[in-house]
């Protein structure tokens, strides 16, 4: 190693940074992370997960929105002949093997495959969790309106959890879809699609209805909501490794977002 070479961040350094940001033993934390933004980590992405679990301790819980990379939610856009082939041959959602969506970053797949991980059964809004409350967080995830009541996102608010953004853009805060679900807005786009599930040993295509999470329902961005919340004194800022990071109280963020949306786009 040359004198100018930098030693990568270690697991203990990252855990210390995470604690300094405000994560406490026993917390329930929903993670969004840009691994690249953190910088080089000794041992690779898995050590980031270890550092998070070290900060949370065994009494805490780490959760991530992982989705399903290969969800065939575009089926309705295909010609009828192609739809028939999909319906006959497409493999059903398997929570043990269905890959995390690639655009959620490398850490999503790390968490999905972590020993002892639990995963919710909504293919599109699928959440993985590790730790003391993992089974409760991921259990009984509704298929319809999977970001609303009874979802892992609602449970994160219920339990007084946090949202941790490690270098991830503020417009990727998935919990704000829960705020959209709760907000009384003048218009919300509804989407309907079918997903293949395994039931009684055979593949069944189930119709799902939800508010659109691909595009905003009006002229706003999640970045605007998050920045407004920060400007109002919400959240905490710091650095984890080289990543500009934020820690939000889930309940405070959702309440702020619901009020913000209703004030501007209310019924």
Backbone as JSON, one array per atom type, in Angstrom:
{
  "sequence": "XXXXXXXXXXXXXXXXXXXXXXXXXXXXXXXXXXXXXXXXXXXXXXXXXXXXXXXXXXXXXXXXXXXXXXXXXXXXXXXXXXXXXXXXXXXXXXXXXXXXXXXXXXXXXXXXXXXXXXXXXXXXXXXXXXXXXXXXXXXXXXXXXXXXXXXXXXXXXXXXXXXXXXXXXXXXXXXXXXXXXXXXXXXXXXXXXXXXXXXXXXXXXXXXXXXXXXXXXXXXXXXXXXXXXXXXXXXXXXXXXXXXXXXXXXXXXXXXXXXXXXXXXXX",
  "N": [[0.84, -1.2, 0.0], [0.64, 2.15, -0.93], [1.77, 5.3, 0.54], [-0.2, 7.19, 0.0], [-2.5, 5.8, -0.33], [-5.86, 5.07, 0.61], [-7.28, 3.65, 3.49], [-9.98, 1.4, 3.45], [-13.36, 2.01, 4.67], [-14.27, 0.6, 7.79], [-16.25, -1.97, 9.36], [-16.73, -1.33, 12.09], [-16.27, 1.42, 12.09], [-18.33, 2.35, 10.43], [-20.58, 1.52, 11.91], [-20.26, 3.15, 14.14], [-20.63, 5.68, 12.96], [-23.31, 5.42, 12.19], [-24.59, 5.19, 14.65], [-23.92, 7.73, 15.66], [-25.46, 9.31, 14.05], [-27.91, 8.9, 15.14], [-29.26, 6.47, 15.39], [-30.57, 3.98, 17.47], [-30.1, 1.33, 19.88], [-32.4, -1.3, 19.54], [-34.13, 0.04, 17.87], [-36.48, 0.21, 15.12], [-35.73, 0.25, 11.84], [-36.03, 1.52, 8.62], [-34.29, 1.1, 5.69], [-32.66, 2.95, 3.14], [-30.22, 3.01, 0.67], [-27.25, 4.1, -0.94], [-24.72, 2.31, -1.96], [-22.39, 2.98, -3.3], [-22.11, 5.67, -2.63], [-21.25, 5.59, 0.0], [-18.61, 4.89, -0.08], [-15.47, 3.06, -0.37], [-15.65, -0.03, 1.23], [-14.32, -2.07, 3.7], [-14.36, -5.41, 3.12], [-16.73, -5.34, 1.72], [-20.25, -4.98, 0.57], [-21.76, -6.54, 2.41], [-20.69, -5.94, 4.89], [-21.71, -3.47, 5.48], [-24.35, -4.08, 6.1], [-23.86, -5.66, 8.37], [-22.79, -3.64, 10.04], [-25.01, -1.99, 10.41], [-26.73, -3.75, 11.76], [-25.18, -4.15, 14.02], [-25.37, -1.61, 15.2], [-28.11, -1.5, 15.7], [-28.48, -3.64, 17.41], [-29.38, -6.95, 18.71], [-31.99, -6.57, 19.62], [-33.17, -4.8, 17.92], [-34.52, -3.95, 14.62], [-34.0, -4.29, 11.18], [-35.21, -3.13, 8.13], [-36.06, -3.34, 4.62], [-37.32, -2.09, 1.56], [-37.83, -4.2, -1.06], [-39.18, -5.15, -3.29], [-39.93, -6.88, -6.38], [-37.89, -8.01, -8.76], [-38.55, -9.22, -11.2], [-41.27, -8.94, -11.65], [-44.25, -9.45, -13.42], [-45.86, -7.13, -14.16], [-46.57, -5.82, -16.38], [-48.24, -7.25, -17.93], [-50.85, -6.74, -18.89], [-50.4, -5.01, -20.96], [-49.6, -6.44, -23.12], [-50.14, -8.25, -26.25], [-53.03, -10.39, -26.65], [-52.39, -13.06, -27.29], [-49.74, -13.29, -26.4], [-50.15, -12.79, -23.69], [-51.51, -15.09, -22.97], [-49.48, -17.03, -23.14], [-47.75, -16.14, -21.12], [-49.44, -16.45, -18.87], [-49.64, -19.18, -18.76], [-47.03, -20.11, -18.39], [-45.45, -18.46, -16.73], [-43.42, -18.21, -13.84], [-44.55, -18.45, -10.43], [-44.62, -15.92, -7.82], [-42.07, -16.3, -5.52], [-41.18, -15.96, -2.3], [-38.77, -16.78, -1.23], [-36.89, -16.9, -3.26], [-37.31, -14.96, -5.23], [-35.85, -12.27, -6.84], [-34.58, -9.18, -5.51], [-35.58, -5.92, -6.62], [-33.49, -4.5, -9.04], [-32.95, -1.77, -9.23], [-33.07, -0.9, -6.67], [-30.66, -1.1, -5.5], [-27.5, -2.65, -4.47], [-27.52, -3.42, -1.81], [-30.12, -4.18, -1.22], [-30.48, -6.74, -2.29], [-28.56, -8.03, -0.75], [-29.73, -7.88, 1.81], [-32.1, -9.27, 1.29], [-31.19, -11.89, 1.01], [-30.13, -12.5, 3.45], [-29.16, -14.42, 6.34], [-31.84, -15.79, 8.17], [-33.68, -13.86, 7.4], [-36.89, -12.3, 6.97], [-39.72, -12.08, 4.78], [-42.2, -10.11, 3.18], [-45.42, -10.87, 1.65], [-46.49, -9.46, -0.47], [-45.99, -9.08, -3.78], [-45.18, -6.76, -5.35], [-44.83, -4.63, -3.53], [-43.03, -5.71, -1.8], [-41.33, -6.33, 1.24], [-38.37, -6.84, 3.1], [-37.1, -8.01, 6.23], [-34.94, -8.02, 9.08], [-34.3, -9.24, 12.27], [-35.61, -8.51, 15.62], [-38.37, -7.79, 15.35], [-39.03, -8.7, 12.87], [-40.74, -10.73, 11.82], [-43.28, -9.8, 12.51], [-43.33, -7.28, 11.24], [-43.29, -8.0, 8.52], [-45.43, -9.71, 8.23], [-48.7, -10.69, 7.06], [-49.11, -8.89, 4.88], [-51.09, -6.8, 3.0], [-52.45, -7.52, -0.27], [-53.89, -5.8, -1.97], [-53.68, -2.3, -2.19], [-51.08, -2.01, -1.0], [-49.39, -0.29, 0.34], [-50.7, 0.86, 2.33], [-52.98, 0.67, 5.1], [-52.15, -1.8, 7.5], [-49.87, -2.6, 6.22], [-46.25, -3.19, 5.97], [-45.2, -0.62, 6.01], [-47.09, 0.96, 7.31], [-46.89, -0.31, 9.75], [-44.3, 0.35, 10.48], [-44.59, 3.06, 11.1], [-46.44, 2.79, 13.19], [-44.95, 1.52, 15.2], [-43.16, 3.4, 15.92], [-40.88, 3.75, 14.34], [-37.92, 4.43, 12.29], [-36.6, 6.12, 9.37], [-33.83, 5.59, 7.41], [-31.55, 7.17, 5.44], [-28.92, 6.43, 3.66], [-26.86, 8.02, 1.9], [-28.64, 7.78, -0.16], [-30.88, 9.13, -2.64], [-33.25, 11.67, -1.73], [-35.65, 11.54, -3.02], [-36.32, 8.92, -3.1], [-37.65, 7.92, -0.91], [-39.5, 5.5, 0.2], [-41.48, 5.29, 2.13], [-43.05, 7.52, 1.83], [-44.97, 6.87, -0.01], [-46.82, 5.66, 1.59], [-47.78, 7.87, 2.93], [-49.01, 9.16, 0.76], [-51.02, 7.31, 0.32], [-52.59, 7.71, 2.6], [-53.3, 10.4, 2.5], [-55.85, 12.8, 1.83], [-56.49, 13.55, -1.17], [-57.13, 15.46, -4.18], [-57.06, 13.98, -6.45], [-56.0, 10.71, -7.17], [-54.0, 8.46, -8.87], [-55.04, 5.26, -9.84], [-53.89, 1.97, -10.14], [-54.11, -1.18, -11.81], [-53.29, -4.58, -11.92], [-52.09, -7.9, -12.68], [-50.74, -10.62, -10.79], [-48.69, -13.57, -10.53], [-49.24, -16.08, -8.2], [-48.44, -18.7, -5.87], [-50.69, -21.08, -4.96], [-52.12, -23.6, -3.1], [-50.45, -25.43, -4.36], [-50.48, -24.75, -7.07], [-50.15, -22.38, -9.79], [-51.71, -19.29, -9.56], [-53.25, -16.54, -11.01], [-53.59, -13.43, -9.71], [-55.6, -10.59, -9.34], [-54.63, -7.28, -8.66], [-55.06, -4.19, -6.96], [-54.05, -0.82, -6.59], [-52.83, 2.39, -5.41], [-51.04, 4.35, -7.72], [-47.56, 3.99, -7.74], [-45.53, 4.63, -9.36], [-45.49, 7.13, -10.5], [-45.93, 10.56, -9.45], [-48.99, 11.85, -8.0], [-49.73, 14.37, -8.56], [-48.4, 17.69, -9.11], [-45.7, 17.42, -7.72], [-42.77, 16.35, -5.89], [-41.09, 13.7, -4.13], [-38.7, 14.55, -3.12], [-39.15, 17.3, -2.72], [-41.0, 17.21, -0.59], [-39.48, 15.96, 1.43], [-37.36, 17.79, 1.73], [-38.76, 20.03, 2.59], [-39.67, 19.1, 5.04], [-37.24, 18.78, 6.4], [-36.43, 21.48, 6.42], [-38.29, 22.47, 8.15], [-37.38, 21.6, 10.52], [-37.42, 18.9, 10.95], [-36.08, 15.54, 11.09], [-32.63, 14.32, 10.99], [-29.25, 15.1, 10.12], [-26.19, 13.8, 8.8], [-23.06, 12.03, 8.33], [-22.3, 8.92, 6.96], [-19.7, 6.89, 6.6], [-18.57, 8.08, 3.6], [-20.96, 9.08, 2.81], [-23.53, 11.43, 2.52], [-26.09, 11.61, 4.8], [-29.35, 10.89, 6.22], [-31.67, 10.8, 8.91], [-34.9, 10.01, 9.67], [-37.8, 10.37, 11.71], [-40.34, 8.08, 11.4], [-43.14, 8.37, 11.85], [-43.41, 11.16, 12.25], [-42.51, 12.12, 9.78], [-44.42, 11.04, 7.99], [-46.82, 12.21, 8.95], [-46.23, 14.92, 8.53], [-45.95, 14.87, 5.72], [-48.53, 14.07, 4.87], [-50.08, 16.28, 5.71], [-48.8, 18.27, 4.17], [-49.32, 17.42, 1.53], [-52.14, 17.46, 1.5], [-52.68, 20.14, 1.97], [-51.83, 21.36, -0.39], [-52.86, 19.82, -2.49], [-55.37, 18.95, -1.82], [-58.69, 17.53, -1.44]],
  "CA": [[0.0, 0.0, 0.0], [1.4, 3.39, -0.98], [1.38, 6.22, 1.6], [-1.38, 7.97, -0.37], [-3.67, 4.94, -0.42], [-6.78, 5.22, 1.72], [-7.82, 2.41, 4.05], [-11.44, 1.41, 3.33], [-14.13, 2.1, 5.91], [-14.46, -0.68, 8.47], [-17.56, -2.22, 9.97], [-16.87, -0.6, 13.35], [-16.38, 2.84, 11.77], [-19.67, 2.6, 9.92], [-21.51, 1.39, 13.03], [-20.12, 4.37, 14.95], [-21.29, 6.76, 12.22], [-24.76, 5.19, 12.23], [-25.02, 5.57, 16.01], [-23.78, 9.18, 15.79], [-26.59, 9.91, 13.35], [-29.06, 8.82, 16.03], [-29.86, 5.14, 15.46], [-30.43, 3.46, 18.82], [-30.37, -0.09, 20.13], [-33.82, -1.62, 19.63], [-34.92, 0.76, 16.86], [-36.91, -0.39, 13.86], [-35.19, 1.19, 10.86], [-36.17, 1.22, 7.2], [-33.06, 1.56, 5.06], [-32.4, 3.22, 1.73], [-28.77, 3.2, 0.69], [-26.39, 4.05, -2.11], [-23.45, 1.73, -1.51], [-21.32, 3.75, -3.93], [-21.93, 6.93, -1.92], [-20.55, 5.35, 1.27], [-17.18, 4.76, -0.34], [-14.96, 1.7, -0.29], [-15.88, -0.65, 2.54], [-13.51, -3.26, 3.89], [-15.2, -6.59, 3.18], [-17.82, -5.21, 0.76], [-21.59, -4.56, 0.99], [-22.27, -7.25, 3.59], [-20.23, -5.29, 6.11], [-22.65, -2.38, 5.78], [-25.48, -4.71, 6.81], [-23.36, -5.99, 9.7], [-22.67, -2.41, 10.82], [-26.37, -1.58, 10.77], [-27.23, -4.68, 12.79], [-24.42, -3.85, 15.24], [-25.94, -0.41, 15.8], [-29.47, -1.79, 16.17], [-28.36, -4.74, 18.36], [-30.39, -7.98, 18.45], [-33.35, -6.13, 19.97], [-33.65, -3.92, 16.86], [-34.98, -4.56, 13.37], [-33.65, -3.62, 9.94], [-36.12, -3.49, 7.04], [-35.84, -2.71, 3.33], [-38.25, -2.33, 0.46], [-37.07, -4.92, -2.08], [-39.98, -5.4, -4.48], [-39.66, -8.13, -7.12], [-37.26, -7.54, -9.99], [-39.13, -9.82, -12.4], [-42.72, -8.91, -11.57], [-44.82, -9.26, -14.76], [-46.99, -6.21, -14.02], [-46.86, -5.25, -17.69], [-48.96, -8.28, -18.68], [-52.02, -6.18, -19.55], [-49.97, -4.24, -22.13], [-49.2, -7.37, -24.18], [-51.22, -8.85, -27.05], [-53.72, -11.5, -25.97], [-51.66, -14.32, -27.49], [-48.59, -13.26, -25.49], [-50.67, -12.92, -22.33], [-51.84, -16.5, -22.74], [-48.23, -17.74, -22.89], [-47.32, -15.73, -19.78], [-50.31, -17.04, -17.85], [-49.4, -20.63, -18.69], [-45.65, -20.5, -18.08], [-44.67, -17.57, -15.85], [-43.29, -18.78, -12.49], [-45.19, -17.64, -9.39], [-43.77, -15.22, -6.85], [-41.53, -17.13, -4.44], [-40.48, -15.04, -1.42], [-37.44, -17.28, -0.9], [-35.94, -16.8, -4.37], [-37.57, -13.82, -6.13], [-34.79, -11.29, -6.65], [-34.9, -7.79, -5.23], [-35.49, -5.04, -7.78], [-32.1, -4.06, -9.22], [-32.78, -0.33, -9.02], [-33.04, -0.61, -5.23], [-29.27, -1.13, -5.07], [-26.91, -3.94, -4.12], [-27.84, -3.8, -0.42], [-31.44, -4.82, -1.17], [-30.28, -8.18, -2.5], [-27.85, -8.53, 0.44], [-30.71, -8.06, 2.89], [-33.04, -10.32, 0.9], [-30.58, -13.22, 1.15], [-29.46, -12.58, 4.75], [-29.66, -15.52, 7.19], [-32.94, -15.48, 9.08], [-34.52, -12.77, 6.92], [-38.31, -12.54, 6.71], [-40.16, -11.3, 3.61], [-43.66, -9.98, 3.06], [-45.95, -11.63, 0.52], [-46.97, -8.61, -1.56], [-44.85, -9.11, -4.71], [-44.7, -5.45, -5.82], [-44.43, -3.81, -2.38], [-42.38, -6.66, -0.91], [-40.39, -5.81, 2.23], [-37.6, -7.8, 3.88], [-36.71, -7.5, 7.55], [-34.05, -8.85, 9.89], [-34.25, -8.81, 13.66], [-36.59, -8.89, 16.63], [-39.75, -7.59, 14.91], [-39.09, -8.99, 11.44], [-41.92, -11.52, 11.47], [-44.45, -8.92, 12.63], [-43.26, -6.25, 10.2], [-43.54, -8.56, 7.19], [-46.6, -10.59, 8.24], [-50.04, -10.26, 6.65], [-49.02, -7.71, 4.02], [-52.21, -6.84, 2.06], [-52.14, -7.46, -1.69], [-54.45, -4.56, -2.47], [-53.24, -1.1, -1.47], [-50.0, -2.59, -0.19], [-48.64, 0.73, 1.07], [-51.64, 1.47, 3.26], [-53.24, 0.06, 6.4], [-51.73, -3.18, 7.67], [-48.63, -2.86, 5.48], [-45.02, -2.94, 6.74], [-44.97, 0.82, 6.12], [-47.96, 1.39, 8.39], [-46.35, -0.86, 11.0], [-43.12, 1.15, 10.82], [-45.11, 4.24, 11.78], [-47.1, 2.35, 14.43], [-43.98, 1.12, 16.21], [-42.23, 4.5, 16.2], [-39.65, 3.46, 13.64], [-37.15, 5.48, 11.63], [-36.17, 5.93, 7.98], [-32.42, 5.93, 7.32], [-31.11, 7.39, 4.07], [-27.45, 6.42, 3.62], [-26.42, 8.42, 0.58], [-29.71, 7.57, -1.14], [-31.61, 10.37, -2.94], [-34.45, 11.86, -0.93], [-36.86, 11.21, -3.78], [-36.55, 7.47, -3.05], [-38.21, 7.54, 0.39], [-40.68, 4.68, -0.09], [-42.52, 5.52, 3.13], [-43.94, 8.6, 1.39], [-46.13, 6.25, -0.67], [-47.81, 5.46, 2.65], [-48.4, 9.19, 3.12], [-49.92, 9.35, -0.37], [-52.18, 6.45, 0.56], [-53.41, 8.27, 3.67], [-53.69, 11.78, 2.24], [-57.1, 13.06, 1.11], [-56.08, 14.37, -2.31], [-58.2, 15.66, -5.17], [-56.98, 12.9, -7.43], [-54.91, 9.75, -7.05], [-54.04, 7.45, -9.93], [-55.19, 3.87, -9.41], [-53.39, 0.99, -11.11], [-54.59, -2.56, -11.64], [-52.44, -5.51, -12.64], [-52.2, -9.27, -12.19], [-49.49, -11.24, -10.39], [-48.81, -15.01, -10.33], [-48.95, -16.55, -6.85], [-48.58, -20.14, -5.69], [-51.75, -21.4, -4.0], [-52.5, -25.02, -3.13], [-49.6, -26.16, -5.28], [-50.58, -24.34, -8.47], [-50.03, -20.95, -10.04], [-52.97, -18.57, -9.71], [-53.07, -15.12, -11.32], [-54.46, -12.66, -8.81], [-55.71, -9.18, -9.7], [-54.22, -6.38, -7.59], [-55.38, -2.78, -7.15], [-53.27, 0.02, -5.69], [-52.5, 3.7, -5.92], [-49.83, 4.32, -8.53], [-46.32, 4.39, -7.07], [-44.53, 4.91, -10.37], [-45.5, 8.57, -10.8], [-46.67, 11.33, -8.45], [-50.4, 12.05, -8.33], [-49.9, 15.77, -8.93], [-47.14, 18.36, -9.42], [-44.8, 17.44, -6.57], [-41.79, 15.27, -5.82], [-40.74, 13.3, -2.76], [-37.59, 15.42, -2.73], [-39.75, 18.53, -2.19], [-41.59, 16.93, 0.73], [-38.4, 15.69, 2.39], [-36.63, 19.03, 1.99], [-39.64, 20.88, 3.4], [-39.66, 18.55, 6.4], [-35.95, 19.15, 6.97], [-36.43, 22.92, 6.65], [-39.16, 22.71, 9.3], [-36.73, 21.09, 11.72], [-37.54, 17.44, 11.06], [-34.96, 14.72, 10.66], [-31.25, 14.6, 11.39], [-28.29, 14.96, 9.03], [-24.84, 13.41, 9.19], [-22.34, 11.27, 7.32], [-21.95, 7.53, 7.23], [-18.62, 6.78, 5.63], [-18.53, 9.31, 2.81], [-22.31, 9.34, 2.33], [-24.44, 12.36, 3.18], [-27.13, 10.72, 5.28], [-30.46, 11.49, 6.95], [-32.48, 9.9, 9.74], [-36.21, 10.59, 9.89], [-38.82, 9.67, 12.47], [-41.32, 7.67, 10.4], [-44.44, 8.96, 12.12], [-43.34, 12.6, 12.01], [-42.39, 12.33, 8.34], [-45.7, 10.75, 7.35], [-47.78, 13.25, 9.34], [-45.86, 16.14, 7.8], [-46.23, 14.67, 4.3], [-49.98, 14.07, 4.66], [-50.51, 17.68, 5.8], [-48.22, 18.98, 3.03], [-50.06, 17.03, 0.33], [-53.53, 17.9, 1.57], [-52.71, 21.61, 1.87], [-51.61, 21.76, -1.77], [-53.58, 19.02, -3.47], [-56.49, 18.34, -1.1], [-59.98, 17.36, -2.11]],
  "C": [[0.88, 1.25, 0.0], [0.94, 4.33, 0.13], [0.1, 6.97, 1.3], [-2.65, 7.13, -0.38], [-4.54, 5.08, 0.83], [-7.26, 3.86, 2.19], [-9.34, 2.46, 3.95], [-12.1, 1.56, 4.7], [-14.33, 0.71, 6.49], [-15.87, -0.76, 9.04], [-17.75, -1.39, 11.24], [-16.97, 0.91, 13.11], [-17.79, 3.18, 11.29], [-20.71, 2.51, 11.03], [-21.47, 2.63, 13.92], [-20.8, 5.55, 14.28], [-22.81, 6.64, 12.3], [-25.31, 5.56, 13.61], [-24.97, 7.08, 16.19], [-24.92, 9.92, 15.1], [-27.87, 9.84, 14.17], [-29.74, 7.48, 16.11], [-29.53, 4.52, 16.82], [-30.65, 1.95, 18.86], [-31.87, -0.31, 20.26], [-34.7, -0.89, 18.63], [-35.4, -0.19, 15.77], [-36.58, 0.63, 12.78], [-35.43, 0.67, 9.44], [-35.03, 1.89, 6.46], [-33.24, 1.82, 3.58], [-30.92, 3.57, 1.64], [-28.19, 3.19, -0.72], [-25.03, 3.54, -1.63], [-22.28, 2.53, -2.07], [-21.04, 5.04, -3.15], [-21.16, 6.76, -0.61], [-19.05, 5.36, 1.07], [-16.74, 3.32, -0.18], [-15.1, 1.18, 1.14], [-15.07, -1.94, 2.63], [-14.42, -4.48, 4.07], [-16.43, -6.5, 2.3], [-19.17, -4.91, 1.38], [-22.11, -5.27, 2.25], [-21.85, -6.59, 4.9], [-21.07, -4.07, 6.47], [-23.85, -2.93, 6.54], [-25.04, -5.08, 8.23], [-23.28, -4.75, 10.59], [-24.03, -1.9, 11.28], [-26.93, -2.45, 11.89], [-26.47, -4.49, 14.1], [-25.02, -2.65, 15.96], [-27.32, -0.68, 16.38], [-29.47, -2.77, 17.33], [-29.46, -5.77, 18.11], [-31.82, -7.58, 18.81], [-33.96, -5.22, 18.9], [-34.04, -4.69, 15.61], [-34.57, -3.67, 12.2], [-34.62, -4.08, 8.85], [-35.75, -2.72, 5.78], [-36.97, -3.05, 2.38], [-37.45, -2.97, -0.67], [-37.85, -5.17, -3.35], [-39.74, -6.78, -5.07], [-39.14, -7.72, -8.49], [-38.0, -8.01, -11.23], [-40.65, -9.84, -12.38], [-43.31, -8.63, -12.97], [-46.03, -8.31, -14.74], [-47.32, -5.48, -15.32], [-47.73, -6.18, -18.53], [-50.12, -7.69, -19.49], [-51.67, -5.37, -20.8], [-49.64, -5.13, -23.32], [-50.4, -7.82, -25.01], [-51.8, -10.08, -26.35], [-52.97, -12.81, -26.11], [-50.46, -14.4, -26.56], [-49.04, -13.41, -24.04], [-50.98, -14.38, -22.0], [-50.59, -17.32, -22.44], [-47.72, -17.42, -21.49], [-48.15, -16.45, -18.72], [-50.07, -18.54, -17.69], [-48.03, -20.95, -18.11], [-44.94, -19.64, -17.04], [-44.61, -18.15, -14.44], [-43.94, -17.88, -11.45], [-44.17, -16.97, -8.49], [-43.37, -16.18, -5.74], [-40.72, -16.22, -3.52], [-39.06, -15.49, -1.06], [-36.43, -17.01, -2.0], [-36.15, -15.6, -5.27], [-36.6, -12.69, -5.83], [-35.34, -9.91, -6.32], [-34.77, -6.97, -6.51], [-34.09, -4.44, -7.87], [-31.93, -2.58, -8.91], [-32.87, 0.07, -7.56], [-31.62, -0.7, -4.66], [-28.81, -2.5, -4.59], [-27.28, -4.37, -2.71], [-29.2, -4.48, -0.3], [-31.31, -6.32, -1.35], [-29.49, -8.79, -1.35], [-28.83, -8.82, 1.57], [-31.67, -9.2, 2.55], [-32.5, -11.72, 1.16], [-29.9, -13.41, 2.5], [-30.01, -13.74, 5.57], [-30.75, -15.04, 8.14], [-33.86, -14.37, 8.64], [-35.97, -13.22, 6.76], [-38.75, -11.62, 5.58], [-41.67, -11.26, 3.52], [-44.12, -10.56, 1.73], [-46.65, -10.77, -0.53], [-45.84, -8.5, -2.58], [-44.31, -7.74, -5.08], [-44.16, -4.61, -4.67], [-43.62, -4.62, -1.37], [-41.29, -6.01, -0.04], [-39.68, -6.98, 2.9], [-37.19, -7.18, 5.2], [-35.87, -8.54, 8.27], [-34.12, -8.33, 11.32], [-35.49, -9.15, 14.46], [-38.03, -8.8, 16.15], [-39.95, -7.96, 13.44], [-40.35, -9.73, 11.04], [-43.17, -10.65, 11.51], [-44.48, -7.88, 11.52], [-43.72, -6.8, 8.86], [-44.82, -9.39, 7.11], [-47.86, -9.91, 7.72], [-50.03, -8.98, 5.82], [-50.16, -7.76, 2.99], [-51.74, -6.8, 0.61], [-52.67, -6.18, -2.31], [-54.04, -3.4, -1.57], [-52.16, -1.47, -0.44], [-49.1, -1.58, 0.49], [-49.49, 1.39, 2.14], [-51.77, 0.73, 4.57], [-52.79, -1.4, 6.41], [-50.43, -3.54, 6.98], [-47.41, -2.7, 6.4], [-44.75, -1.45, 6.95], [-45.84, 1.42, 7.22], [-47.43, 0.9, 9.74], [-45.1, -0.11, 11.44], [-43.53, 2.41, 11.56], [-45.67, 3.86, 13.14], [-46.1, 2.09, 15.54], [-42.98, 2.23, 16.54], [-40.89, 4.33, 15.54], [-39.03, 4.67, 12.96], [-36.92, 5.12, 10.17], [-34.74, 6.45, 7.88], [-32.01, 6.0, 5.86], [-29.59, 7.5, 4.06], [-27.0, 6.73, 2.2], [-27.46, 8.27, -0.51], [-30.44, 8.89, -1.4], [-32.91, 10.46, -2.13], [-35.73, 11.57, -1.71], [-37.13, 9.71, -3.84], [-37.14, 7.01, -1.72], [-39.53, 6.81, 0.17], [-41.81, 4.94, 0.9], [-43.48, 6.63, 2.7], [-45.08, 8.08, 0.52], [-47.23, 5.95, 0.36], [-48.52, 6.77, 2.96], [-49.38, 9.48, 2.0], [-51.19, 8.52, -0.17], [-53.13, 7.1, 1.57], [-53.97, 9.65, 3.35], [-55.0, 11.85, 1.46], [-56.78, 14.07, 0.0], [-57.2, 14.43, -3.35], [-58.2, 14.58, -6.24], [-55.78, 12.01, -7.11], [-55.07, 8.69, -8.13], [-54.15, 6.06, -9.31], [-54.67, 2.96, -10.52], [-53.93, -0.38, -10.77], [-53.72, -3.47, -12.49], [-52.62, -6.89, -12.02], [-50.82, -9.81, -11.85], [-49.71, -12.74, -10.2], [-48.36, -15.4, -8.91], [-49.15, -18.05, -6.79], [-49.61, -20.4, -4.6], [-52.18, -22.85, -4.2], [-51.73, -25.78, -4.21], [-49.7, -25.77, -6.74], [-50.52, -22.83, -8.59], [-51.41, -20.35, -10.29], [-52.65, -17.11, -9.99], [-54.09, -14.32, -10.54], [-54.43, -11.19, -9.23], [-55.45, -8.31, -8.48], [-54.6, -4.95, -7.96], [-54.6, -1.96, -6.14], [-53.22, 1.43, -6.26], [-51.16, 3.62, -6.64], [-48.63, 4.78, -7.72], [-45.22, 4.7, -8.07], [-44.4, 6.39, -10.69], [-46.27, 9.29, -9.71], [-48.1, 11.57, -8.93], [-50.7, 13.5, -8.71], [-48.49, 16.37, -9.12], [-46.28, 18.51, -8.18], [-43.81, 16.3, -6.71], [-41.57, 14.9, -4.35], [-39.58, 14.14, -2.23], [-38.13, 16.72, -2.11], [-40.3, 18.31, -0.78], [-40.5, 16.75, 1.77], [-37.64, 16.97, 2.73], [-37.47, 19.99, 2.83], [-39.66, 20.41, 4.85], [-38.35, 18.89, 7.1], [-35.91, 20.64, 7.31], [-37.28, 23.29, 7.86], [-38.58, 22.15, 10.59], [-36.84, 19.59, 11.91], [-36.27, 16.74, 10.62], [-33.62, 15.16, 11.22], [-30.34, 14.33, 10.21], [-26.94, 14.55, 9.58], [-24.17, 12.7, 8.04], [-22.09, 9.86, 7.83], [-20.93, 7.14, 6.17], [-18.51, 8.11, 4.92], [-19.92, 9.77, 2.37], [-23.02, 10.4, 3.17], [-25.7, 11.59, 3.53], [-28.16, 11.48, 6.12], [-31.18, 10.41, 7.76], [-33.77, 10.62, 10.06], [-37.02, 9.73, 10.84], [-39.97, 9.36, 11.51], [-42.67, 8.34, 10.61], [-44.46, 10.45, 11.85], [-43.28, 12.9, 10.52], [-43.72, 12.11, 7.64], [-46.73, 11.82, 7.7], [-47.51, 14.56, 8.6], [-46.26, 16.02, 6.33], [-47.73, 14.69, 4.01], [-50.51, 15.51, 4.7], [-50.04, 18.47, 4.58], [-49.0, 18.69, 1.75], [-51.49, 17.56, 0.35], [-53.66, 19.41, 1.45], [-52.63, 22.05, 0.41], [-52.5, 21.05, -2.77], [-54.8, 18.33, -2.86], [-57.76, 18.3, -1.92], [-60.71, 18.7, -2.24]]
}
